[in-house]
């Protein structure tokens, strides 16, 4: 299994970007997403960027990864890692009934 990990661009070249992530600084292949400005969040799999994401999504993914680490450490109360689940689920706009 391969997990996507968010990283934030520090500096960018033509094919690789220096990024900061959960395990420190790393060089990320950016050939699928193109050059990105510093501060951009990328979702990476095996040191290759697959998607440009926003800071909110990066934080949610990092919280989920923190929850996995907590489970591995034996913790059972994971509510702090999924604060966004304390809301009523909403249908996406394209699934909501349209009113004529």
C-alpha positions as CSV (number, residue, x, y, z in Angstrom):
1,X,0.0,0.0,0.0
2,X,1.2,3.5,-0.8
3,X,0.1,6.5,1.2
4,X,-0.1,10.1,-0.1
5,X,1.9,12.5,2.1
6,X,1.5,16.3,1.9
7,X,4.7,18.4,1.4
8,X,5.1,22.1,1.0
9,X,7.4,23.5,-1.7
10,X,10.4,25.4,-0.5
11,X,12.1,25.9,-3.8
12,X,11.5,24.6,-7.3
13,X,13.5,23.5,-10.3
14,X,12.4,22.2,-13.7
15,X,11.9,18.5,-12.6
16,X,12.3,18.5,-8.9
17,X,11.2,20.6,-5.9
18,X,12.8,20.9,-2.5
19,X,9.9,20.4,-0.1
20,X,9.3,20.3,3.7
21,X,7.1,17.4,5.0
22,X,6.5,15.1,7.9
23,X,10.0,13.7,7.8
24,X,11.9,16.9,7.1
25,X,13.2,18.2,3.8
26,X,13.0,16.0,0.7
27,X,13.4,16.3,-3.1
28,X,10.1,15.6,-4.9
29,X,9.7,14.8,-8.6
30,X,7.3,17.4,-10.0
31,X,7.0,16.2,-13.6
32,X,3.3,15.3,-13.3
33,X,2.3,18.7,-11.7
34,X,4.8,21.1,-13.2
35,X,6.8,23.7,-11.5
36,X,5.1,25.2,-8.5
37,X,5.8,28.4,-6.4
38,X,7.2,28.2,-2.9
39,X,4.5,27.6,-0.4
40,X,2.4,25.3,-2.6
41,X,1.2,22.1,-1.1
42,X,1.6,18.9,-3.0
43,X,0.3,15.4,-2.4
44,X,3.2,13.0,-2.9
45,X,3.5,9.2,-3.4
46,X,6.9,7.6,-3.3
47,X,8.7,11.0,-3.6
48,X,6.7,12.1,-6.7
49,X,4.0,14.8,-6.7
50,X,0.7,13.6,-8.0
51,X,-1.6,16.5,-7.1
52,X,-1.5,20.2,-6.1
53,X,-3.7,20.5,-2.9
54,X,-4.7,23.4,-0.6
55,X,-3.5,23.9,2.9
56,X,-6.8,22.8,4.4
57,X,-6.6,19.4,2.6
58,X,-2.9,19.0,3.6
59,X,-3.9,19.6,7.3
60,X,-6.7,17.0,7.1
61,X,-4.4,14.4,5.5
62,X,-1.7,15.1,8.1
63,X,-4.3,14.7,10.9
64,X,-5.3,11.3,9.5
65,X,-1.6,10.3,9.3
66,X,-1.2,11.5,12.9
67,X,-4.2,9.3,13.8
68,X,-2.5,6.3,12.2
69,X,0.7,6.9,14.2
70,X,-1.5,7.2,17.4
71,X,-3.2,3.9,16.7
72,X,0.2,2.3,16.2
73,X,1.3,3.7,19.5
74,X,-1.8,2.1,21.2
75,X,-4.0,5.1,21.5
76,X,-7.8,4.5,21.2
77,X,-9.4,8.0,21.4
78,X,-8.9,9.4,17.9
79,X,-11.5,12.2,18.1
80,X,-8.9,14.9,18.2
81,X,-7.6,13.9,14.8
82,X,-10.9,14.1,13.0
83,X,-12.4,17.4,14.2
84,X,-14.1,17.8,10.8
85,X,-16.3,14.8,11.4
86,X,-18.3,16.6,14.2
87,X,-20.6,18.1,11.6
88,X,-23.6,17.0,9.7
89,X,-22.7,15.4,6.4
90,X,-23.5,17.5,3.3
91,X,-24.1,16.4,-0.2
92,X,-21.9,17.9,-2.9
93,X,-23.6,20.6,-5.0
94,X,-23.8,18.3,-8.1
95,X,-25.8,15.7,-6.1
96,X,-28.3,18.1,-4.5
97,X,-31.7,18.3,-6.1
98,X,-32.1,21.3,-8.3
99,X,-35.1,23.6,-7.8
100,X,-36.7,24.9,-11.1
